[in-house]
Amino acid sequence: MKLLITGGCGFIGSNFIRNMLEKYPDYQITNLDKLTYAGNPDNLKDIESDPNYTFVKGDICDTDVVSKVMQDVDQVIHFAAESHVDRSIEDGAVFVRTNVLGTNTLLQGALDNDVERFIHVSTDEVYGSIKEGSFSEMDDLKPSSPYSSSKAGSDLLAMSYYTTYDLPVTITRCTNNFGPYQYPEKLIPLFITNLMDNRKVPVYGSGMNVRDWIHVDDHCSGIDFVLNNGNTGEVYNIGGSSELTNLDITHRILAALDKDESMIEYVEDRKGHDFRYSLDCNKLKKMGWKPKYDFDTALNSTIAWYVNNRWWWEPLKH
């Protein structure tokens, strides 16, 4: 099996590549990554010499590059995306370029090269906020930020290639990920590394915004499950069944690192801040998939990873 992974030097992509090479040692994986600020070759330093792994530096918006790497590929798993909401609020243009135009370039490349399967990795944020209940795969998309809007646009593009051209597209939408190699602008690694340096942690508004959290390895196993068991032309929600407020997360990290509430700095709320994301994942669970890790165990192992790997995150922060 020959896989093309886009954005494989990013947080989720790098964990996915590592997990797949371990589970399927005969797979051949090509990683296409532009190496923007969040694309870090150190994320895959331990497997860079694996004979079944190939790295290609390139932009998913570059038609020539995409056409070249799509040749002789069986399946594409598309992770590459600009993903930080705060950055999208400051400047949405790069999000539209990468997430929408880049996705279109990949879809066309997959179509031209008769790719057997195209997994488009998306986010729960495309559904928008929900006060009660949970979003199913059939619910309308109501994104709030330039980031989530660009991802919703890429979702619609991906499905249009299935409807119009019969390209075998499947979409996954996941909740908030955490784990090793997550760029330290995101909530959990930012708070861990700040507290390790005895710096305060910024909590938006009241800290009562709710997110569902999933360990990155569970997300990766969910994508692998969909790759092997999902149907083309369908959407699958992937979640961790661990809904917590941002303040809940903060208190857990404070306790684990032996810090008190004086380390919390409440800051002005994010513009258009969605209050709650929640996914109904029964479709995938009924097929036989479920997350492996409970939240607290996974959080403690994540904290330990950042404590033991200053070499990785310090250069990114400083």
N, C-alpha and C positions, 0 to 999 in steps of 0.2 A: 504494500500500500504506500502510495506517495502522497504526502500531505503538503499543502502550502498553508503556512500560518502567517497572517499579516499582523504586524504589531507584536511580534513574538519577544521583543526585548522589553516590553512593558510588564506591568505587574501581573495581570491575569494571564497574558499570553505566555510569559516565561514559565510560570507555574504549570500551564497546560502542556507546554513542550516537554518539560522535565517529567511530568507524570506519564505522558504518552510514550516517551522513550523507555521508561521503566516498565510500563505495562506491556508494550508491544515492541520488543527489541529488534524486530525485523522491519519495522516501519522506517521509511525514509522521509525526513522532515526538512523542508526548506522554510526558512524564516525571512520574510521580507519586512524590513523595518527602516524607517527614515532616520532613526536615532535623534528625535527631538529631545527636549529636556527630560521627558519622562521615559524615554527609551534608553535603557542602560545595559551595555554589553556585560557588565559585571553580574547582571541577573542570571546569566547563563554561563558564567565562567567555569563552572564545574563540569559542563558537558560540551564545551566548545570544540574539543578534540574528538568527540564521538564521530565515527565514520559515517553514521546515518544522519548526521546533522549538518546542514549547510546554511550559512548566513549570507544574505544578499542585502546590501545597503541600498535602499531606494524608496521613492515616493509612490504611494498608491495612486496618486493623481497623474503619474507619468505613464502614458500609454505604452511607450516602447519598453519600459522596464516591466510593466505588468504583462505585456504580451510575451516577453521572454520567459518570465518565471512561471507562467501558466502552462507552458508547453510540457506535455508528458506528466501532468498532475491529475491524480484521481479525485481528490477532495480538497476543498478550500474551507478553512475556518477563519473567519474575518473578525479579528479583534481590534485592528488599528483604528484609533479614534482619539480625537481631543475630548477629554472627559471631565475637566475640572469646572464646575459650575461658576465659581467666582471669576475665573478667567474669561468665561464666555460672556458674563455680564459686562466685563470691561471692554471686550472686543469680540464680537460674534463672527467676524468675517472668516477667521481661520477655521472655525468650527464648521461653517457651511462648506468651505473648500474641502477640508479633509473628510468630514463625515458624510456629506452628500455627494460632492463631485468625485471624491476618491472611491466611494462605494460604487458609484455608477461605472467608473473605469474598471473596477474589479469585476463587476457583473458582466460587462461587455466582454472582458477578457475571458471570463469563464465560459460565456456563450460561444465565443469564437473558437475555443479549444475543446469544446464538448466535455467539460468537467462533469464528473458523475454526481457530485454533491457539493452544495454551497451552503455552509452554515453561517448565518449572519448573527453575530452576537450583539444583542441590544440591552436595554435597561428598563427597569420598572418605572423610571421617571417619565417615559413617554406617555403613560396613562394619566399623569398629573396626581394631584392630592385627593385623598378620600378620607372623610371623617369617620365613617363606620363601614364595616364589611371589607371586602377585598376584591381587587380587580381580577376578572377572568380574561382569558385570551381573546374573548369575543367583544370585550368592551372597547368603546371609542378611545382614540388617542387625544389627550388634552394636555399637551406639554406646556410648561410654564416658562422655562428659561431658554435662552438661545442654544445652550447645550442640548437640552432634551428635545427641543424643536428640531434641531439638526439630526438627532438620532431618529426621531419619528419620521422625518423626511426620508432617511436612508431605509427605514423599515418599509415604507410604502414603495420606494423604488425597488427594493429587493423582491417584494411580493409581485410587483408589476412585471418583473422579468419571468416569474413563474407563470403568471396569467397569460402574458402576451407571447412569450417565446418557449414556454415549457421548460425553462431552466430549473433544475431540481433544487429549489431554494427552501430552506427551513430557517425559521427565526427563533432564537431563544431570548428571553427577557429575564434578567436576574436582579435580585435585590442587592443591598450594599455588601460588598466584599471586604474582607480583611485577611491579613496573614503576612508571611514573609515577602520581602522585596516590594512592598507597596510604597510608592513615592511619598516622602514625608510632608506633603501638603495636605494629604487626606486626614480626616479626623483622628482615627486611632493611632497611626504612626506619628502624626504631628504631636498629639498629646503625650505619647510615650516618650518621644525623644526630647520634647520640651522639658518634661519633668525630670528626665535623666540629667539634663543640664541645669536643673533648678530654675527653670523659666516657667512663667505662668501659662495656663492654657486658655485660649479664647473661646468662650461659649456664646453662641449667637442668641440674642434675645433672652428669653426665660429658660432656654435649654429644654423645653418640653416638646420639641418637634420629634416625631416618632419615625424610626426606620426599622426595617427587618434586616437582620444581619446574617451573613453566611460566610463560613470559612472558604477561602479560595479553592482549596482542594475539593470541597463539596461542589462548588460551581463547576470545576473542571470535570468531575465525575458525571455531573448532570449533562454537560455538553457531549461527553463521550457516549453517554447513554442515548442521547438524542441522535447522535451520529449513527449509532448501530440499530436503534429501534424506532426512531421517529419517522413520521411521514413527510414527504415533500409537500410544499404548499401550506404548511401548518405552522402555528406559533406555539411555543412551550414556555410557560413560566417556571422559573427555578428560584426557590426561596429557602431560607434557613429556619423558618418558623421561630424566629427569635426577635420579636418586636420589642424595642426598648427606646426610651427617650435619650436624647443626647446627654442629658444630665445623668441618667442611669449609667451610661457608658463612662462618663467622666468620673463618677464616684468609684466605679470598679477599678479603673486605672489608677486613681489616687491611692486606693487601698492597697493595691498590688505593689506600688512603688513607695509605700509608707509615707505618703504626703497627705496634707489636710486641705480643707476647703479654702484656705487662704491663697492657694495656688490657682484658684479659678478667677478669671477676669471676664466679666460679662461685657459683651461688646454689642454694638448696634446690629440689629437683625439684618440678615441678607435680604436684598431686594427680591420681592416675589417669592419669598421662602415658602415652599410647600410644607404643609404641617405634617402630613402623614402619608407614607407609601405603604401599600400592603397588597400582596399578591395571593391569589387563590392558585395553589400548585397541585390541586387534586388530579388534574389531567395527567401529569407526569407520574405522580405517586401511584395512581391506579395502574399504570403500566409497569410498576415495579421499582421505581427509583425513589430514594429518600436520602436526606442528608445524614452523614455519619457522625459528625461532631456536635456535641452540645456546646452552647455558646461560651460558658465560663471556662471550660477546659481549653477550648480553642483560643480564647482571649489570653489566658495565662501562658500558653505555649508561644503565642505571638509576641507577648511582652518579653518573654525569655529570649526569643530570637533577636529582637532589637537590642536587648541588653548585651547579648553576646556577639553582636555584629556591628559595632561602631564603625569598623573599617568601611562598611557599605554605605551607611547613611550620613556620616559626618561630612564627607565631601559634598553631598547633595545639599546639605543645609547651610554650609559655611563657605 
